[in-house]
Amino acid sequence: MHTITNPAIDRMRNNEAALGMIVRLSRTAEIAKVAAASGHDFLFIDAQHGPFSLETISDIAQAAVAEGIAGLVRVRGSADPDIGRILDAGASGIVVPDVETAEQAREAVMAARFAPLGRRSVSGSYASLGFRPVPVGEASVMLNTATLVVCMIETARGMDAIETIAAVEGVDVLHLGANDLLSDMGMPGQFDAPEFTALKNRFFEVCGAHGRWAGFGGDRDLGRQKDAIARGARFVTTNTDLGYLLQAASAKTASLR
């Protein structure tokens, strides 16, 4: 029987941090090779902010899987009508932004998972299975197991509902969007503010209590990223492809000047 795995899930199941590169600039599959070569476990293809076509998303996601890393896609929201198509096209999972209610979390699960957990439509073949003729019952179980569903908590309203969101069956990761949450709190960029530290503490506690993997993103400070991992973050976005390019290019030119 053909089997599939999700490297990000495997890493987290080993109680290690899965590290992901956000893809916002690149339009070709080569970025998957760069991410794999630099030690990342997944790509975070940003279809919420990046102007990607479904064909480009499919190419990059499938290239990621071929390189031994997961190809995840941040969709436009829990009601994004393309969730099923994105997964059929070879994505290893979805990242859902701005989840503020348990209903939105359930909507994402319904779209991303086959019955009995969800209502994802059954197709005749799947890119994730190499288009092999796998019986529907087997394919549904394998894909449900290997598909990662990530709900982003990015607002004060989302934090208020975090207990009920975390309780939704079928959600794997709660991902703290630090930048957006601070902006929503009227404190943009204040990553060390006591109010934000208190929210982070509660976030990690809730994830642990409900058996959900904790994610951490939006804060590129290495020290704070390490601290989040030490406190339990197991799904961590390191930087964007654009951020890495600008960082290295700026350091080089500054040195030469």
PyRosetta script that sets phi, psi and omega in degrees:
from pyrosetta import init, pose_from_sequence

init()
pose = pose_from_sequence("MHTITNPAIDRMRNNEAALGMIVRLSRTAEIAKVAAASGHDFLFIDAQHGPFSLETISDIAQAAVAEGIAGLVRVRGSADPDIGRILDAGASGIVVPDVETAEQAREAVMAARFAPLGRRSVSGSYASLGFRPVPVGEASVMLNTATLVVCMIETARGMDAIETIAAVEGVDVLHLGANDLLSDMGMPGQFDAPEFTALKNRFFEVCGAHGRWAGFGGDRDLGRQKDAIARGARFVTTNTDLGYLLQAASAKTASLR")
pose.set_psi(1, 134.8)
pose.set_omega(1, 178.0)
pose.set_phi(2, -70.2)
pose.set_psi(2, 136.9)
pose.set_omega(2, 178.1)
pose.set_phi(3, -126.3)
pose.set_psi(3, 155.4)
pose.set_omega(3, 176.6)
pose.set_phi(4, -131.7)
pose.set_psi(4, 155.0)
pose.set_omega(4, 177.9)
pose.set_phi(5, -130.2)
pose.set_psi(5, 164.9)
pose.set_omega(5, 175.2)
pose.set_phi(6, -123.5)
pose.set_psi(6, 108.2)
pose.set_omega(6, -175.6)
pose.set_phi(7, -57.0)
pose.set_psi(7, -32.5)
pose.set_omega(7, 178.2)
pose.set_phi(8, -67.9)
pose.set_psi(8, -42.7)
pose.set_omega(8, 177.6)
pose.set_phi(9, -64.1)
pose.set_psi(9, -43.4)
pose.set_omega(9, -179.9)
pose.set_phi(10, -58.9)
pose.set_psi(10, -43.1)
pose.set_omega(10, -179.8)
pose.set_phi(11, -62.9)
pose.set_psi(11, -45.4)
pose.set_omega(11, -177.9)
pose.set_phi(12, -69.2)
pose.set_psi(12, -35.4)
pose.set_omega(12, 177.0)
pose.set_phi(13, -64.2)
pose.set_psi(13, -24.9)
pose.set_omega(13, 175.3)
pose.set_phi(14, -85.6)
pose.set_psi(14, 9.7)
pose.set_omega(14, -179.6)
pose.set_phi(15, 61.5)
pose.set_psi(15, 34.8)
pose.set_omega(15, 175.8)
pose.set_phi(16, -116.1)
pose.set_psi(16, 158.4)
pose.set_omega(16, 179.1)
pose.set_phi(17, -79.2)
pose.set_psi(17, 124.6)
pose.set_omega(17, 170.7)
pose.set_phi(18, -84.5)
pose.set_psi(18, 126.5)
pose.set_omega(18, -175.8)
pose.set_phi(19, -107.3)
pose.set_psi(19, 132.9)
pose.set_omega(19, -176.7)
pose.set_phi(20, -127.1)
pose.set_psi(20, 143.0)
pose.set_omega(20, 173.3)
pose.set_phi(21, -97.4)
pose.set_psi(21, 129.1)
pose.set_omega(21, 176.4)
pose.set_phi(22, -80.4)
pose.set_psi(22, 130.9)
pose.set_omega(22, 179.5)
pose.set_phi(23, -106.5)
pose.set_psi(23, 112.7)
pose.set_omega(23, -178.9)
pose.set_phi(24, -128.2)
pose.set_psi(24, -24.0)
pose.set_omega(24, -175.8)
pose.set_phi(25, -103.6)
pose.set_psi(25, -44.6)
pose.set_omega(25, -172.8)
pose.set_phi(26, -67.4)
pose.set_psi(26, 145.5)
pose.set_omega(26, -179.5)
pose.set_phi(27, -122.2)
pose.set_psi(27, 2.5)
pose.set_omega(27, -177.1)
pose.set_phi(28, -125.0)
pose.set_psi(28, 162.6)
pose.set_omega(28, -174.8)
pose.set_phi(29, -66.8)
pose.set_psi(29, -15.9)
pose.set_omega(29, -179.0)
pose.set_phi(30, -59.3)
pose.set_psi(30, -24.9)
pose.set_omega(30, -178.9)
pose.set_phi(31, -63.4)
pose.set_psi(31, -26.3)
pose.set_omega(31, 177.0)
pose.set_phi(32, -66.7)
pose.set_psi(32, -38.1)
pose.set_omega(32, 177.5)
pose.set_phi(33, -66.6)
pose.set_psi(33, -39.1)
pose.set_omega(33, 178.2)
pose.set_phi(34, -63.9)
pose.set_psi(34, -44.4)
pose.set_omega(34, -179.7)
pose.set_phi(35, -63.0)
pose.set_psi(35, -43.8)
pose.set_omega(35, 179.7)
pose.set_phi(36, -66.2)
pose.set_psi(36, -43.1)
pose.set_omega(36, -178.5)
pose.set_phi(37, -65.1)
pose.set_psi(37, -27.3)
pose.set_omega(37, -178.7)
pose.set_phi(38, -93.8)
pose.set_psi(38, 9.4)
pose.set_omega(38, 171.7)
pose.set_phi(39, 89.3)
pose.set_psi(39, 14.8)
pose.set_omega(39, 178.8)
pose.set_phi(40, -81.6)
pose.set_psi(40, 156.5)
pose.set_omega(40, 179.8)
pose.set_phi(41, -102.4)
pose.set_psi(41, -19.6)
pose.set_omega(41, 179.1)
pose.set_phi(42, -154.3)
pose.set_psi(42, 157.7)
pose.set_omega(42, 168.4)
pose.set_phi(43, -100.6)
pose.set_psi(43, 143.1)
pose.set_omega(43, 179.3)
pose.set_phi(44, -116.8)
pose.set_psi(44, 84.8)
pose.set_omega(44, -175.1)
pose.set_phi(45, -76.4)
pose.set_psi(45, 116.5)
pose.set_omega(45, -169.0)
pose.set_phi(46, -91.4)
pose.set_psi(46, 83.8)
pose.set_omega(46, 178.4)
pose.set_phi(47, -81.7)
pose.set_psi(47, -4.1)
pose.set_omega(47, 174.4)
pose.set_phi(48, -77.4)
pose.set_psi(48, -41.6)
pose.set_omega(48, -176.9)
pose.set_phi(49, -109.5)
pose.set_psi(49, -22.5)
pose.set_omega(49, -177.8)
pose.set_phi(50, -93.1)
pose.set_psi(50, 143.9)
pose.set_omega(50, -177.5)
pose.set_phi(51, -83.3)
pose.set_psi(51, 61.4)
pose.set_omega(51, -176.1)
pose.set_phi(52, -90.9)
pose.set_psi(52, 142.7)
pose.set_omega(52, 169.1)
pose.set_phi(53, -85.3)
pose.set_psi(53, 163.3)
pose.set_omega(53, 178.2)
pose.set_phi(54, -63.4)
pose.set_psi(54, -34.5)
pose.set_omega(54, 178.6)
pose.set_phi(55, -64.3)
pose.set_psi(55, -41.5)
pose.set_omega(55, 179.2)
pose.set_phi(56, -66.6)
pose.set_psi(56, -43.2)
pose.set_omega(56, 177.1)
pose.set_phi(57, -57.7)
pose.set_psi(57, -45.2)
pose.set_omega(57, -179.7)
pose.set_phi(58, -62.0)
pose.set_psi(58, -44.9)
pose.set_omega(58, -179.3)
pose.set_phi(59, -60.8)
pose.set_psi(59, -46.8)
pose.set_omega(59, -176.8)
pose.set_phi(60, -69.8)
pose.set_psi(60, -42.5)
pose.set_omega(60, -179.0)
pose.set_phi(61, -63.2)
pose.set_psi(61, -44.9)
pose.set_omega(61, -179.8)
pose.set_phi(62, -67.5)
pose.set_psi(62, -34.6)
pose.set_omega(62, 176.8)
pose.set_phi(63, -65.5)
pose.set_psi(63, -37.3)
pose.set_omega(63, 178.0)
pose.set_phi(64, -60.9)
pose.set_psi(64, -47.4)
pose.set_omega(64, -179.8)
pose.set_phi(65, -61.3)
pose.set_psi(65, -40.4)
pose.set_omega(65, 179.1)
pose.set_phi(66, -64.0)
pose.set_psi(66, -28.0)
pose.set_omega(66, 178.9)
pose.set_phi(67, -87.5)
pose.set_psi(67, 1.3)
pose.set_omega(67, 177.9)
pose.set_phi(68, 86.2)
pose.set_psi(68, 19.5)
pose.set_omega(68, 175.3)
pose.set_phi(69, -126.2)
pose.set_psi(69, 166.2)
pose.set_omega(69, -179.1)
pose.set_phi(70, -85.8)
pose.set_psi(70, 144.3)
pose.set_omega(70, 176.4)
pose.set_phi(71, -110.8)
pose.set_psi(71, 94.2)
pose.set_omega(71, -178.0)
pose.set_phi(72, -97.3)
pose.set_psi(72, 152.7)
pose.set_omega(72, -178.2)
pose.set_phi(73, -127.4)
pose.set_psi(73, 124.9)
pose.set_omega(73, 170.8)
pose.set_phi(74, -81.6)
pose.set_psi(74, 114.6)
pose.set_omega(74, -178.4)
pose.set_phi(75, -84.8)
pose.set_psi(75, -176.8)
pose.set_omega(75, -175.1)
pose.set_phi(76, -84.1)
pose.set_psi(76, -13.3)
pose.set_omega(76, 179.8)
pose.set_phi(77, 162.4)
pose.set_psi(77, 176.7)
pose.set_omega(77, -177.4)
pose.set_phi(78, -66.6)
pose.set_psi(78, -22.0)
pose.set_omega(78, -179.7)
pose.set_phi(79, -98.8)
pose.set_psi(79, 11.0)
pose.set_omega(79, 180.0)
pose.set_phi(80, -57.4)
pose.set_psi(80, 119.7)
pose.set_omega(80, -177.5)
pose.set_phi(81, -70.0)
pose.set_psi(81, -10.6)
pose.set_omega(81, -177.8)
pose.set_phi(82, -92.9)
pose.set_psi(82, 3.2)
pose.set_omega(82, -176.8)
pose.set_phi(83, -56.7)
pose.set_psi(83, -49.3)
pose.set_omega(83, 179.7)
pose.set_phi(84, -61.5)
pose.set_psi(84, -42.1)
pose.set_omega(84, 179.9)
pose.set_phi(85, -65.7)
pose.set_psi(85, -39.1)
pose.set_omega(85, 179.3)
pose.set_phi(86, -63.0)
pose.set_psi(86, -43.2)
pose.set_omega(86, 178.5)
pose.set_phi(87, -70.0)
pose.set_psi(87, -40.2)
pose.set_omega(87, 176.4)
pose.set_phi(88, -60.7)
pose.set_psi(88, -31.2)
pose.set_omega(88, -176.9)
pose.set_phi(89, -80.5)
pose.set_psi(89, -0.6)
pose.set_omega(89, 172.8)
pose.set_phi(90, 117.3)
pose.set_psi(90, 2.5)
pose.set_omega(90, 178.4)
pose.set_phi(91, -68.0)
pose.set_psi(91, 148.0)
pose.set_omega(91, -178.9)
pose.set_phi(92, -86.7)
pose.set_psi(92, -5.2)
pose.set_omega(92, -179.5)
pose.set_phi(93, 165.3)
pose.set_psi(93, 176.7)
pose.set_omega(93, -179.4)
pose.set_phi(94, -124.7)
pose.set_psi(94, 149.6)
pose.set_omega(94, 171.7)
pose.set_phi(95, -116.0)
pose.set_psi(95, 122.1)
pose.set_omega(95, -174.6)
pose.set_phi(96, -105.5)
pose.set_psi(96, 116.8)
pose.set_omega(96, -178.4)
pose.set_phi(97, -78.6)
pose.set_psi(97, 160.5)
pose.set_omega(97, 168.1)
pose.set_phi(98, 55.9)
pose.set_psi(98, 41.2)
pose.set_omega(98, 177.0)
pose.set_phi(99, -79.8)
pose.set_psi(99, 119.3)
pose.set_omega(99, -175.5)
pose.set_phi(100, -120.0)
pose.set_psi(100, -9.2)
pose.set_omega(100, -178.4)
pose.set_phi(101, -141.9)
pose.set_psi(101, 158.3)
pose.set_omega(101, 174.6)
pose.set_phi(102, -63.0)
pose.set_psi(102, -32.3)
pose.set_omega(102, 179.4)
pose.set_phi(103, -62.5)
pose.set_psi(103, -40.1)
pose.set_omega(103, 177.9)
pose.set_phi(104, -67.0)
pose.set_psi(104, -39.2)
pose.set_omega(104, 177.3)
pose.set_phi(105, -62.6)
pose.set_psi(105, -43.0)
pose.set_omega(105, 178.9)
pose.set_phi(106, -65.4)
pose.set_psi(106, -36.8)
pose.set_omega(106, 178.3)
pose.set_phi(107, -61.4)
pose.set_psi(107, -41.0)
pose.set_omega(107, 178.5)
pose.set_phi(108, -65.3)
pose.set_psi(108, -44.2)
pose.set_omega(108, 178.8)
pose.set_phi(109, -62.3)
pose.set_psi(109, -42.7)
pose.set_omega(109, 179.2)
pose.set_phi(110, -57.8)
pose.set_psi(110, -39.7)
pose.set_omega(110, -177.4)
pose.set_phi(111, -77.5)
pose.set_psi(111, -28.7)
pose.set_omega(111, -171.0)
pose.set_phi(112, -97.4)
pose.set_psi(112, -17.7)
pose.set_omega(112, -174.8)
pose.set_phi(113, -120.4)
pose.set_psi(113, 145.9)
pose.set_omega(113, 175.6)
pose.set_phi(114, -76.8)
pose.set_psi(114, 164.3)
pose.set_omega(114, 174.9)
pose.set_phi(115, -58.0)
pose.set_psi(115, 145.2)
pose.set_omega(115, 11.7)
pose.set_phi(116, -89.6)
pose.set_psi(116, -8.2)
pose.set_omega(116, -178.0)
pose.set_phi(117, -75.1)
pose.set_psi(117, -31.7)
pose.set_omega(117, -175.4)
pose.set_phi(118, -143.2)
pose.set_psi(118, -163.7)
pose.set_omega(118, -178.8)
pose.set_phi(119, -129.9)
pose.set_psi(119, 30.2)
pose.set_omega(119, 177.1)
pose.set_phi(120, -60.3)
pose.set_psi(120, 134.1)
pose.set_omega(120, -177.7)
pose.set_phi(121, -70.6)
pose.set_psi(121, 137.6)
pose.set_omega(121, -179.4)
pose.set_phi(122, -80.4)
pose.set_psi(122, 134.2)
pose.set_omega(122, 178.2)
pose.set_phi(123, -112.0)
pose.set_psi(123, 168.4)
pose.set_omega(123, -179.6)
pose.set_phi(124, -78.2)
pose.set_psi(124, -23.1)
pose.set_omega(124, -179.5)
pose.set_phi(125, -157.7)
pose.set_psi(125, 159.3)
pose.set_omega(125, -175.2)
pose.set_phi(126, -135.7)
pose.set_psi(126, 136.9)
pose.set_omega(126, 177.3)
pose.set_phi(127, -61.5)
pose.set_psi(127, -36.6)
pose.set_omega(127, -178.6)
pose.set_phi(128, -63.7)
pose.set_psi(128, -22.3)
pose.set_omega(128, 178.4)
pose.set_phi(129, -101.4)
pose.set_psi(129, 15.2)
pose.set_omega(129, 180.0)
pose.set_phi(130, 65.7)
pose.set_psi(130, 22.6)
pose.set_omega(130, -177.5)
pose.set_phi(131, 59.4)
pose.set_psi(131, 21.5)
pose.set_omega(131, 177.5)
pose.set_phi(132, -72.2)
pose.set_psi(132, 148.4)
pose.set_omega(132, -179.8)
pose.set_phi(133, -77.4)
pose.set_psi(133, 78.2)
pose.set_omega(133, -179.9)
pose.set_phi(134, -92.4)
pose.set_psi(134, 132.6)
pose.set_omega(134, 178.1)
pose.set_phi(135, -52.6)
pose.set_psi(135, 143.8)
pose.set_omega(135, -174.2)
pose.set_phi(136, -54.2)
pose.set_psi(136, -44.8)
pose.set_omega(136, -178.6)
pose.set_phi(137, -60.7)
pose.set_psi(137, -42.6)
pose.set_omega(137, 179.5)
pose.set_phi(138, -69.4)
pose.set_psi(138, -43.9)
pose.set_omega(138, -178.3)
pose.set_phi(139, -61.1)
pose.set_psi(139, -42.4)
pose.set_omega(139, -178.5)
pose.set_phi(140, -62.6)
pose.set_psi(140, -43.0)
pose.set_omega(140, -179.9)
pose.set_phi(141, -65.9)
pose.set_psi(141, -45.8)
pose.set_omega(141, -178.8)
pose.set_phi(142, -63.0)
pose.set_psi(142, -43.8)
pose.set_omega(142, -177.8)
pose.set_phi(143, -70.8)
pose.set_psi(143, -37.6)
pose.set_omega(143, 175.8)
pose.set_phi(144, -60.1)
pose.set_psi(144, -39.8)
pose.set_omega(144, -178.2)
pose.set_phi(145, -70.4)
pose.set_psi(145, -36.9)
pose.set_omega(145, -173.8)
pose.set_phi(146, -93.1)
pose.set_psi(146, -6.5)
pose.set_omega(146, -178.6)
pose.set_phi(147, -91.5)
pose.set_psi(147, 126.4)
pose.set_omega(147, -178.2)
pose.set_phi(148, -95.5)
pose.set_psi(148, 129.6)
pose.set_omega(148, 176.4)
pose.set_phi(149, -113.9)
pose.set_psi(149, 115.8)
pose.set_omega(149, -175.9)
pose.set_phi(150, -115.7)
pose.set_psi(150, 126.0)
pose.set_omega(150, 176.9)
pose.set_phi(151, -108.7)
pose.set_psi(151, 124.3)
pose.set_omega(151, -179.5)
pose.set_phi(152, -88.6)
pose.set_psi(152, 133.4)
pose.set_omega(152, 174.0)
pose.set_phi(153, -104.6)
pose.set_psi(153, 110.2)
pose.set_omega(153, -170.6)
pose.set_phi(154, -129.3)
pose.set_psi(154, 1.6)
pose.set_omega(154, -177.3)
pose.set_phi(155, -137.6)
pose.set_psi(155, 163.1)
pose.set_omega(155, 176.5)
pose.set_phi(156, -62.4)
pose.set_psi(156, -35.1)
pose.set_omega(156, 178.0)
pose.set_phi(157, -64.8)
pose.set_psi(157, -39.4)
pose.set_omega(157, 176.6)
pose.set_phi(158, -63.7)
pose.set_psi(158, -40.1)
pose.set_omega(158, 177.7)
pose.set_phi(159, -65.1)
pose.set_psi(159, -37.1)
pose.set_omega(159, 178.9)
pose.set_phi(160, -62.8)
pose.set_psi(160, -30.9)
pose.set_omega(160, -176.2)
pose.set_phi(161, -102.3)
pose.set_psi(161, 12.0)
pose.set_omega(161, -170.6)
pose.set_phi(162, -61.0)
pose.set_psi(162, -34.3)
pose.set_omega(162, 179.5)
pose.set_phi(163, -62.1)
pose.set_psi(163, -45.6)
pose.set_omega(163, -178.2)
pose.set_phi(164, -73.4)
pose.set_psi(164, -32.8)
pose.set_omega(164, 176.9)
pose.set_phi(165, -65.9)
pose.set_psi(165, -44.5)
pose.set_omega(165, -178.7)
pose.set_phi(166, -64.5)
pose.set_psi(166, -23.8)
pose.set_omega(166, -177.4)
pose.set_phi(167, -82.1)
pose.set_psi(167, -7.1)
pose.set_omega(167, -177.2)
pose.set_phi(168, -73.0)
pose.set_psi(168, 122.0)
pose.set_omega(168, 179.5)
pose.set_phi(169, -67.1)
pose.set_psi(169, 135.8)
pose.set_omega(169, 179.7)
pose.set_phi(170, 103.0)
pose.set_psi(170, -11.7)
pose.set_omega(170, 174.1)
pose.set_phi(171, -85.8)
pose.set_psi(171, 128.4)
pose.set_omega(171, -179.1)
pose.set_phi(172, -95.6)
pose.set_psi(172, -44.5)
pose.set_omega(172, -171.8)
pose.set_phi(173, -129.1)
pose.set_psi(173, 136.6)
pose.set_omega(173, 164.4)
pose.set_phi(174, -104.2)
pose.set_psi(174, 123.8)
pose.set_omega(174, -172.5)
pose.set_phi(175, -113.6)
pose.set_psi(175, 116.5)
pose.set_omega(175, -179.6)
pose.set_phi(176, -78.8)
pose.set_psi(176, 115.4)
pose.set_omega(176, 176.2)
pose.set_phi(177, -90.5)
pose.set_psi(177, 89.7)
pose.set_omega(177, -170.3)
pose.set_phi(178, -60.2)
pose.set_psi(178, -44.9)
pose.set_omega(178, -176.0)
pose.set_phi(179, -62.0)
pose.set_psi(179, -49.9)
pose.set_omega(179, -178.1)
pose.set_phi(180, -68.7)
pose.set_psi(180, -37.5)
pose.set_omega(180, 179.8)
pose.set_phi(181, -63.2)
pose.set_psi(181, -44.2)
pose.set_omega(181, 178.3)
pose.set_phi(182, -63.2)
pose.set_psi(182, -39.3)
pose.set_omega(182, 177.6)
pose.set_phi(183, -63.4)
pose.set_psi(183, -41.6)
pose.set_omega(183, 179.4)
pose.set_phi(184, -65.2)
pose.set_psi(184, -29.9)
pose.set_omega(184, 178.6)
pose.set_phi(185, -80.5)
pose.set_psi(185, -3.7)
pose.set_omega(185, -176.9)
pose.set_phi(186, 77.0)
pose.set_psi(186, 23.6)
pose.set_omega(186, -177.2)
pose.set_phi(187, -132.4)
pose.set_psi(187, 52.2)
pose.set_omega(187, -174.7)
pose.set_phi(188, -57.2)
pose.set_psi(188, 131.0)
pose.set_omega(188, 175.9)
pose.set_phi(189, 79.3)
pose.set_psi(189, -1.0)
pose.set_omega(189, -176.9)
pose.set_phi(190, -91.3)
pose.set_psi(190, 67.9)
pose.set_omega(190, -173.3)
pose.set_phi(191, -66.2)
pose.set_psi(191, -23.8)
pose.set_omega(191, -178.0)
pose.set_phi(192, -99.8)
pose.set_psi(192, 8.2)
pose.set_omega(192, -178.9)
pose.set_phi(193, -64.0)
pose.set_psi(193, 138.9)
pose.set_omega(193, 179.9)
pose.set_phi(194, -55.9)
pose.set_psi(194, -37.0)
pose.set_omega(194, 179.9)
pose.set_phi(195, -62.8)
pose.set_psi(195, -39.2)
pose.set_omega(195, -179.9)
pose.set_phi(196, -73.1)
pose.set_psi(196, -38.1)
pose.set_omega(196, 177.1)
pose.set_phi(197, -59.6)
pose.set_psi(197, -39.7)
pose.set_omega(197, 178.7)
pose.set_phi(198, -64.0)
pose.set_psi(198, -40.7)
pose.set_omega(198, 178.0)
pose.set_phi(199, -65.9)
pose.set_psi(199, -40.4)
pose.set_omega(199, 177.4)
pose.set_phi(200, -61.2)
pose.set_psi(200, -42.2)
pose.set_omega(200, 178.8)
pose.set_phi(201, -58.1)
pose.set_psi(201, -46.4)
pose.set_omega(201, -179.9)
pose.set_phi(202, -65.0)
pose.set_psi(202, -40.3)
pose.set_omega(202, -179.9)
pose.set_phi(203, -57.9)
pose.set_psi(203, -50.5)
pose.set_omega(203, -179.1)
pose.set_phi(204, -64.9)
pose.set_psi(204, -36.3)
pose.set_omega(204, 179.0)
pose.set_phi(205, -64.2)
pose.set_psi(205, -44.4)
pose.set_omega(205, -178.9)
pose.set_phi(206, -66.0)
pose.set_psi(206, -42.7)
pose.set_omega(206, 178.7)
pose.set_phi(207, -58.7)
pose.set_psi(207, -45.4)
pose.set_omega(207, -179.7)
pose.set_phi(208, -65.0)
pose.set_psi(208, -40.9)
pose.set_omega(208, -177.8)
pose.set_phi(209, -65.3)
pose.set_psi(209, -31.8)
pose.set_omega(209, -177.1)
pose.set_phi(210, -101.8)
pose.set_psi(210, 4.2)
pose.set_omega(210, 177.8)
pose.set_phi(211, 69.6)
pose.set_psi(211, 29.5)
pose.set_omega(211, 176.8)
pose.set_phi(212, -102.7)
pose.set_psi(212, 142.4)
pose.set_omega(212, 173.5)
pose.set_phi(213, -69.6)
pose.set_psi(213, 137.6)
pose.set_omega(213, 179.7)
pose.set_phi(214, -92.1)
pose.set_psi(214, 134.7)
pose.set_omega(214, 176.3)
pose.set_phi(215, -113.0)
pose.set_psi(215, 154.9)
pose.set_omega(215, -179.9)
pose.set_phi(216, -141.5)
pose.set_psi(216, 126.2)
pose.set_omega(216, -179.5)
pose.set_phi(217, -153.1)
pose.set_psi(217, 172.6)
pose.set_omega(217, 177.9)
pose.set_phi(218, 87.1)
pose.set_psi(218, -9.8)
pose.set_omega(218, 179.1)
pose.set_phi(219, -121.0)
pose.set_psi(219, 114.5)
pose.set_omega(219, -174.2)
pose.set_phi(220, -94.1)
pose.set_psi(220, 3.5)
pose.set_omega(220, -180.0)
pose.set_phi(221, -70.8)
pose.set_psi(221, 123.8)
pose.set_omega(221, -175.1)
pose.set_phi(222, -60.4)
pose.set_psi(222, -42.1)
pose.set_omega(222, -179.2)
pose.set_phi(223, -62.7)
pose.set_psi(223, -44.3)
pose.set_omega(223, -179.7)
pose.set_phi(224, -71.4)
pose.set_psi(224, -31.8)
pose.set_omega(224, 175.2)
pose.set_phi(225, -65.2)
pose.set_psi(225, -44.5)
pose.set_omega(225, 177.8)
pose.set_phi(226, -62.2)
pose.set_psi(226, -39.7)
pose.set_omega(226, 179.2)
pose.set_phi(227, -63.5)
pose.set_psi(227, -41.4)
pose.set_omega(227, 178.9)
pose.set_phi(228, -62.4)
pose.set_psi(228, -41.3)
pose.set_omega(228, 178.0)
pose.set_phi(229, -63.9)
pose.set_psi(229, -42.4)
pose.set_omega(229, 178.7)
pose.set_phi(230, -62.3)
pose.set_psi(230, -28.3)
pose.set_omega(230, -178.6)
pose.set_phi(231, -92.2)
pose.set_psi(231, 1.1)
pose.set_omega(231, 173.5)
pose.set_phi(232, 123.3)
pose.set_psi(232, -4.3)
pose.set_omega(232, 178.1)
pose.set_phi(233, -63.7)
pose.set_psi(233, 128.7)
pose.set_omega(233, -179.0)
pose.set_phi(234, -122.7)
pose.set_psi(234, -0.5)
pose.set_omega(234, 178.0)
pose.set_phi(235, -132.8)
pose.set_psi(235, 103.1)
pose.set_omega(235, -169.4)
pose.set_phi(236, -128.6)
pose.set_psi(236, 124.9)
pose.set_omega(236, 172.9)
pose.set_phi(237, -88.8)
pose.set_psi(237, 126.0)
pose.set_omega(237, -173.1)
pose.set_phi(238, -82.2)
pose.set_psi(238, -47.8)
pose.set_omega(238, -179.1)
pose.set_phi(239, -174.1)
pose.set_psi(239, 171.4)
pose.set_omega(239, 174.3)
pose.set_phi(240, -88.6)
pose.set_psi(240, 160.2)
pose.set_omega(240, 174.8)
pose.set_phi(241, -58.7)
pose.set_psi(241, -40.5)
pose.set_omega(241, 177.5)
pose.set_phi(242, -64.7)
pose.set_psi(242, -41.6)
pose.set_omega(242, 179.3)
pose.set_phi(243, -61.0)
pose.set_psi(243, -43.7)
pose.set_omega(243, 178.0)
pose.set_phi(244, -62.8)
pose.set_psi(244, -43.0)
pose.set_omega(244, -178.6)
pose.set_phi(245, -63.5)
pose.set_psi(245, -46.9)
pose.set_omega(245, -179.6)
pose.set_phi(246, -66.1)
pose.set_psi(246, -39.7)
pose.set_omega(246, -178.8)
pose.set_phi(247, -61.2)
pose.set_psi(247, -50.5)
pose.set_omega(247, -178.3)
pose.set_phi(248, -69.7)
pose.set_psi(248, -41.1)
pose.set_omega(248, -179.4)
pose.set_phi(249, -66.1)
pose.set_psi(249, -41.2)
pose.set_omega(249, -179.8)
pose.set_phi(250, -66.6)
pose.set_psi(250, -39.2)
pose.set_omega(250, 179.4)
pose.set_phi(251, -64.4)
pose.set_psi(251, -38.4)
pose.set_omega(251, -179.3)
pose.set_phi(252, -67.1)
pose.set_psi(252, -49.4)
pose.set_omega(252, -178.3)
pose.set_phi(253, -66.5)
pose.set_psi(253, -37.4)
pose.set_omega(253, 178.3)
pose.set_phi(254, -61.8)
pose.set_psi(254, -39.5)
pose.set_omega(254, 179.4)
pose.set_phi(255, -66.4)
pose.set_psi(255, -41.4)
pose.set_omega(255, -177.8)
pose.set_phi(256, -72.7)
pose.set_psi(256, -31.6)
pose.set_omega(256, 177.8)
pose.set_phi(257, -66.7)
pose.dump_pdb("model.pdb")
